[in-house]
Amino acid sequence: MGKVAGIDSSTAGTTIVVCDSDTGAVLRQGHAPHPLGDGEKPTEIDPQAWLLSLGEAAGGGVLEGVQAIGVSGQQQGLLALDAGGVTVRPALLRGDKRAQVQAADLIDELGGDSAWAEAVGTLPTASHPVAKLRWLARHEPATVKRVAQVMLPHDWLVWQLLGRPARRTTDRGDASGTGYWSAATGEYRTDLVDLALGHQVQLPEVLAAAEPAGQTPEGLLISAGTGDTMAAALGLGLGQGDAVVSLGAGGTVFAVHHEAVKDLTGTVTGYADATGRHLPLVQVRNAVRTLRGTADLLGTDLAGLSELALRSTPGAYGLVLLPYLEGERTPDLPHTAGTLTGLRRESMKPEHLARAAFEGMLCALTDALDVLRTKGVDVHRVFLLGAAAELPAVQAIAPALFGTLVVVPPAAEYAALGAARQAAWSLGAVLGQQAQHEPPHWPQPAARLLDPGDEAAVGSAVRQQFRAVRDSVHPGAFDAL
């Protein structure tokens, strides 16, 4: 068909990939940063900076010859606009945590965790737009009176690319992270917007997966766009039975599923994906921060910690680390601390503590996978993402603990690739060359495949050791999950 582009506007910057629409082969790329301000992650920003960054990333003819564009944007940002489409204040970003009290208030006012899980499939946190709206209502009442419409970062960028038309759009994936749209029903809960803000506002129309948002004045097709998690899933080519374990300071576990997952405890966040399916997601607070803390204690770095861990053996000579260093979300133990047990003279060696750190982190992530499994989500293979996924100790230990095939894909701009794939899907559907119910098949790059093989039984024993300690220290914490 031709060339398509994917734009990923993240917290840090703008990345553009231009791909062959038939094969997905990357033809060229562009990148430009966003202003960070004093070297720190910003909590709000003038969205015009995104356009400036986009223009810089597209410089030198990066978008020349492109027929369609898809946009991936950072999830859970909020743009508040007046009736004329002018932003009334800087955009609030995903990392803005000021609305913690307001999120708790909203949970109480609706009737608790189960009420929110029933309403929209997720509990509001400080990062959710619904909580940000309440924060604005409480702290900027004069500004709130001017708010007539709200948008997400990717919505706003699509709208700008289209020349700011009267029609505002979004997609089901990004909408599912607002706290006022239900992936189960496919509808907005406008009463929750009213609860948060105190009055109704205009919300973007939610488009179907392959439905285009429109065309630019020059005739360039713009697809629906989506949030960065959903775009990355599309870029990775995830399908039914695929799960992702993403290793950051905390950990994120999600999987592709055919229906919305109902979880009245709120442990599972009921996201939609960008293909018409669902992305139930579970988070843990402690992943790589567990490794970094242990490495600091042992006077080494992550590479050194990995090397130490591989000198030990499965089970770490009986050492078990419950990695709840910053409290925990899965299970819900916000005020707990980590626990180290099994200290004996023979186990008090750096290599055994290093091994316990890796096993503890990965066992906690396996607990999160098991939460999804108990909700009926199939997990046949696990994609392992993040810089820590390249550590030899992670690759050696994870397959046995996860109990399934582990895929370590090569580093790539998967959110931008997913946006480009969506653009190709939308373009093909418009031209009648692509089925509307499935995105185009793009071959995936060669990945490292790690099979648990004969180590599955060893991994099961390590998990039993971890669970025994977990359940003795925190009895009943997992019973309701």
C-alpha positions in Angstrom: 0.0 0.0 0.0 2.8 2.5 0.8 4.2 4.2 3.9 2.6 4.8 7.3 3.9 6.6 10.3 3.5 6.0 14.1 4.0 8.9 16.5 4.6 8.1 20.2 4.4 11.2 22.4 5.7 10.0 25.7 6.6 11.9 28.9 10.1 12.3 27.7 9.8 13.1 24.0 8.3 12.4 20.6 9.4 9.3 18.5 8.3 8.8 14.9 8.7 5.6 13.0 7.9 5.4 9.3 7.1 1.8 8.1 6.2 -0.1 5.0 2.5 -0.6 5.4 2.6 -4.2 4.1 5.6 -5.6 6.0 6.0 -3.2 8.9 9.7 -2.7 8.0 11.0 0.5 9.6 12.1 2.8 6.8 13.2 5.8 8.9 12.8 7.4 12.3 12.9 10.7 14.1 13.1 11.8 17.7 13.0 15.0 19.8 12.8 15.5 23.5 10.1 17.3 25.5 11.2 19.9 28.0 11.7 18.4 31.5 12.3 21.5 33.6 15.1 21.5 36.2 16.1 18.0 35.3 13.0 16.4 36.9 10.0 14.7 35.5 7.3 17.3 35.1 3.8 16.9 36.5 2.3 19.4 34.0 3.2 20.9 30.7 2.0 23.4 28.1 0.8 20.9 25.4 2.1 23.2 22.7 5.5 21.8 23.7 4.3 18.4 22.3 3.6 20.1 18.9 7.0 21.7 18.9 8.7 18.4 19.7 6.6 16.7 17.0 7.7 19.3 14.5 11.4 18.8 15.4 11.1 15.0 15.3 9.5 15.2 11.8 12.2 17.5 10.5 14.3 16.6 7.5 11.5 15.0 5.6 10.8 12.1 8.0 7.1 12.1 7.1 7.6 12.5 3.4 5.4 10.2 1.3 3.4 9.0 4.3 -0.2 8.1 3.6 -1.5 7.6 7.1 -0.4 8.4 10.7 -1.3 6.8 14.0 -0.7 8.5 17.4 0.3 6.9 20.7 0.1 9.1 23.7 1.0 8.9 27.3 -2.0 7.5 29.2 -3.9 9.2 32.0 -2.8 12.7 31.1 -5.6 15.4 31.2 -6.2 18.4 29.1 -9.0 20.7 30.2 -10.4 23.0 27.5 -13.0 25.8 27.3 -15.9 25.9 25.0 -13.7 27.3 22.2 -11.1 24.5 22.5 -8.5 26.6 24.3 -6.7 24.9 27.2 -7.6 26.6 30.5 -4.3 25.5 32.2 -1.3 23.3 31.4 -1.9 19.6 30.8 -1.7 17.4 33.9 0.6 14.4 33.2 0.4 10.8 34.2 3.1 11.2 36.8 1.2 13.9 38.7 0.4 12.4 42.1 -1.3 15.4 43.7 -4.7 13.8 43.5 -4.2 11.0 46.0 -6.6 12.4 48.5 -9.2 13.1 45.8 -8.9 9.5 44.5 -9.6 8.2 47.9 -12.5 10.6 48.4 -14.1 9.5 45.1 -13.8 5.8 46.0 -15.6 6.5 49.3 -18.3 8.7 47.7 -19.3 6.1 45.1 -19.4 3.3 47.7 -16.0 1.7 47.9 -13.7 -0.4 45.7 -16.4 -2.8 44.5 -18.6 0.0 43.3 -15.9 1.5 41.1 -14.8 -1.9 39.8 -18.4 -2.6 38.9 -18.8 0.8 37.3 -15.7 1.1 35.1 -13.5 -1.9 35.9 -10.8 0.1 37.7 -10.2 2.0 40.9 -9.3 5.6 40.6 -5.7 6.5 41.6 -3.9 9.8 41.7 -2.9 9.4 38.1 -6.4 8.8 36.7 -8.1 11.7 34.9 -11.2 11.3 37.0 -9.1 12.0 40.1 -7.3 14.9 38.4 -10.7 16.4 37.7 -11.6 16.3 41.3 -8.3 17.8 42.2 -9.0 20.7 39.9 -12.5 21.1 41.4 -11.0 21.4 44.9 -7.9 23.5 44.1 -8.7 25.6 41.1 -12.5 26.3 41.3 -12.2 29.5 39.1 -10.5 27.5 36.4 -13.0 24.6 36.6 -15.9 27.0 35.8 -14.3 27.4 32.3 -13.9 23.7 31.6 -16.3 22.6 28.9 -14.4 19.6 27.5 -11.7 17.3 28.5 -9.3 15.3 26.3 -6.3 12.9 26.7 -2.9 13.6 25.3 -3.3 11.4 22.2 -6.8 12.8 21.6 -5.5 16.3 21.6 -2.6 15.5 19.2 -5.0 13.8 16.8 -7.3 16.8 17.0 -4.4 19.2 16.2 -3.2 17.1 13.3 -6.7 17.2 11.8 -6.8 21.0 12.1 -9.0 21.2 15.2 -12.3 20.0 13.7 -15.6 20.2 15.5 -15.5 16.4 16.0 -13.3 15.2 18.9 -12.3 11.5 19.0 -10.5 9.0 21.1 -10.2 5.2 21.2 -11.5 2.5 23.6 -8.0 1.7 24.8 -7.1 5.1 26.0 -10.6 5.8 27.2 -10.4 2.8 29.5 -7.8 4.5 31.5 -9.8 7.6 32.4 -11.8 6.2 35.3 -15.1 7.3 33.6 -15.4 4.9 30.6 -16.2 1.2 31.0 -14.4 -1.4 28.9 -17.2 -3.9 29.8 -20.0 -1.8 28.5 -18.2 0.4 26.0 -19.8 3.5 27.4 -18.9 6.6 29.3 -20.1 7.0 32.9 -20.8 10.8 32.7 -22.2 10.7 36.2 -18.7 10.0 37.4 -17.4 13.0 35.6 -20.1 15.1 37.3 -19.2 13.5 40.6 -15.5 14.5 40.1 -15.8 17.9 38.5 -19.3 19.1 39.6 -20.7 19.6 36.1 -20.8 17.9 32.7 -18.3 18.4 29.9 -18.0 17.3 26.3 -16.1 14.0 26.0 -14.5 12.6 22.8 -16.3 10.1 20.6 -14.9 6.6 21.1 -13.9 5.2 17.7 -13.8 1.5 16.7 -10.4 -0.1 16.3 -9.9 0.5 12.5 -12.1 3.6 12.2 -10.1 6.6 11.2 -10.3 9.9 13.1 -10.4 11.8 9.8 -8.1 13.3 7.2 -5.9 16.4 7.3 -6.6 19.2 4.9 -3.9 17.7 2.7 -5.7 14.4 2.6 -3.4 12.5 5.0 -5.4 9.8 6.9 -5.2 9.9 10.7 -6.2 6.8 12.6 -8.0 6.6 16.0 -4.7 6.5 17.9 -4.5 5.0 21.4 -2.6 5.0 24.8 1.0 3.9 25.0 0.3 0.6 26.7 -2.2 -0.4 24.1 0.1 0.8 21.3 3.0 -1.2 22.6 0.8 -4.3 22.8 -0.1 -3.7 19.1 3.5 -3.1 18.2 4.6 -6.3 19.9 1.9 -8.3 18.0 0.4 -9.7 21.1 -2.5 -12.1 20.7 -4.8 -14.3 22.8 -2.7 -16.1 25.4 0.1 -13.6 25.4 1.1 -11.7 28.6 3.6 -9.0 29.3 5.7 -8.6 32.4 7.3 -5.1 32.3 10.2 -4.5 34.7 10.5 -0.9 35.9 11.0 0.3 39.4 7.6 -1.4 39.9 6.2 -4.1 37.8 3.3 -4.2 35.3 1.7 -7.4 34.2 -1.0 -7.5 31.5 -2.4 -9.9 29.0 -4.7 -10.0 25.9 -8.1 -11.4 26.7 -11.3 -11.8 24.8 -13.6 -10.2 27.3 -13.6 -7.7 30.1 -12.4 -9.1 33.4 -14.6 -8.5 36.4 -12.7 -8.1 39.6 -14.6 -6.4 42.5 -11.4 -6.1 44.6 -9.9 -3.7 42.2 -6.7 -5.6 41.9 -7.2 -6.1 38.2 -7.5 -3.0 36.1 -9.9 -3.5 33.3 -8.3 -1.9 30.3 -9.4 -2.3 26.7 -6.9 -2.8 24.0 -6.6 -1.2 20.5 -8.0 -4.1 18.6 -11.4 -4.7 20.1 -10.1 -7.1 22.8 -9.1 -6.4 26.4 -5.9 -5.9 28.4 -6.5 -6.8 32.1 -3.6 -5.4 34.1 -2.1 -6.0 37.5 0.6 -3.9 39.1 3.2 -4.5 41.8 5.1 -1.7 43.5 8.4 -3.5 43.8 10.4 -4.8 40.8 13.7 -3.4 39.8 13.8 -1.2 43.0 14.2 -4.6 44.8 17.2 -5.4 42.8 18.7 -1.9 43.1 18.2 -1.9 46.9 19.9 -5.3 47.2 22.7 -4.2 44.9 23.3 -1.1 47.0 23.4 -3.2 50.2 26.0 -5.5 48.6 28.1 -2.6 47.1 27.5 -3.6 43.5 25.4 -2.7 40.5 22.7 -4.6 38.7 25.1 -6.4 36.5 27.2 -7.4 39.5 24.1 -8.5 41.4 23.1 -10.7 38.5 26.6 -12.3 38.4 26.4 -13.0 42.1 23.0 -14.5 41.9 24.1 -17.0 39.3 26.7 -18.3 41.7 24.0 -19.5 44.0 21.4 -22.2 43.4 17.6 -22.3 43.1 16.1 -21.6 46.5 19.1 -19.5 47.5 20.1 -21.9 50.3 16.7 -21.2 52.0 16.8 -17.5 51.9 13.5 -15.9 51.0 13.0 -12.2 50.3 9.5 -10.8 50.3 10.2 -7.8 48.1 7.5 -5.4 49.6 10.0 -2.7 50.2 7.7 0.2 49.4 4.5 -1.4 50.6 2.6 -3.5 48.0 -0.4 -3.2 45.7 -0.7 -6.9 44.9 -1.6 -8.0 47.5 -3.0 -4.8 49.0 -0.4 -4.1 51.7 0.3 -0.3 51.4 2.1 0.0 54.8 4.1 -3.2 55.0 7.8 -3.7 54.6 10.0 -6.3 53.0 10.9 -9.5 54.9 14.1 -11.6 54.7 13.9 -15.1 56.3 15.9 -18.3 56.3 19.1 -16.8 57.6 21.6 -19.6 58.5 25.3 -19.6 58.7 25.6 -21.3 55.3 23.1 -19.0 53.6 24.7 -15.7 54.8 26.7 -15.1 51.7 26.3 -12.3 49.1 25.5 -14.7 46.3 22.5 -16.2 48.2 21.1 -12.8 49.1 21.4 -11.7 45.4 19.6 -14.9 44.3 16.9 -14.3 46.9 16.4 -10.8 45.5 15.8 -12.0 42.0 13.6 -14.9 43.1 11.6 -12.7 45.4 11.0 -10.1 42.7 10.0 -12.7 40.1 7.9 -14.7 42.5 5.9 -11.5 43.3 5.4 -11.0 39.5 4.3 -14.6 39.2 1.8 -13.9 41.9 0.4 -11.1 39.6 0.3 -13.5 36.7 -1.6 -15.9 38.8 -4.2 -13.2 39.7 -4.9 -12.9 36.0 -5.0 -16.7 35.6 -7.6 -17.0 38.4 -9.8 -14.6 36.5 -9.8 -17.0 33.5 -7.0 -15.3 31.5 -5.0 -17.7 29.5 -1.2 -17.2 29.7 0.8 -19.4 27.2 3.8 -17.2 26.8 5.2 -14.2 28.6 6.9 -11.2 26.9 9.6 -9.8 29.3 10.2 -6.1 28.8 12.5 -3.5 30.3 16.2 -3.0 30.6 16.4 -5.5 33.5 15.0 -8.2 31.2 18.4 -8.4 29.7 20.1 -9.3 33.0 21.4 -12.9 32.8 19.9 -13.8 36.2 16.4 -12.6 35.1 16.6 -14.7 32.0 17.9 -17.7 33.8 15.3 -17.7 36.6 12.1 -16.3 35.1 11.1 -19.2 32.8 11.0 -21.7 35.6 9.1 -19.4 37.9 6.6 -18.3 35.3 6.1 -21.9 34.2 5.8 -21.0 30.5 7.7 -19.8 27.5 9.4 -16.5 28.0 10.0 -14.1 25.0 12.6 -11.4 25.3 12.0 -9.1 22.3 14.8 -6.9 21.0 14.8 -3.3 22.0 12.5 -1.2 19.7 10.0 1.7 19.8 7.0 -0.6 20.2 4.5 2.1 21.1 5.4 4.0 17.9 5.4 0.8 15.9 1.9 0.0 17.3 0.7 3.4 16.3 2.1 2.8 12.8 0.4 -0.6 12.6 -2.9 0.9 13.5 -2.4 3.5 10.8 -1.8 0.7 8.3 -4.9 -1.1 9.5 -7.1 2.0 9.2 -5.6 2.8 5.7 -6.2 -0.7 4.5 -9.8 -0.7 5.8 -10.6 2.5 4.1 -9.1 1.3 0.8 -10.8 -2.1 1.1 -7.5 -3.9 1.3 -7.6 -4.9 4.9 -10.2 -6.7 7.1 -11.6 -4.3 9.7 -11.7 -6.9 12.5 -8.0 -7.7 12.5 -4.9 -5.5 12.2 -2.4 -6.3 9.4 0.1 -9.1 10.0 3.5 -7.7 10.4 6.3 -10.2 11.0 7.9 -9.8 14.4 11.6 -9.3 14.8 13.7 -12.2 16.1 13.4 -12.5 19.9 15.1 -14.6 22.5 12.9 -17.6 23.5 13.4 -19.1 26.9 11.7 -22.4 27.6 11.4 -23.6 31.2 12.0 -27.2 30.1 13.1 -29.4 32.9 13.4 -26.5 35.3 9.7 -26.1 35.7 9.7 -28.5 38.7 12.6 -26.5 40.3 10.7 -23.3 39.8 7.6 -24.8 41.4 9.6 -25.7 44.5 11.0 -22.2 44.7 7.5 -20.7 44.4 6.2 -23.0 47.2 9.1 -21.8 49.4 8.2 -18.2 48.7 4.4 -18.7 49.2 5.0 -20.4 52.5 6.8 -17.4 53.8 4.4 -15.0 52.2 1.4 -16.6 53.8 2.9 -16.9 57.2 4.0 -13.3 57.3 0.8 -11.9 55.6 -1.9 -14.5 56.4 -5.0 -14.1 54.3 -3.6 -11.3 52.1 -4.1 -13.4 48.9 -7.3 -15.1 49.9 -9.5 -12.5 48.3 -7.6 -12.1 45.1 
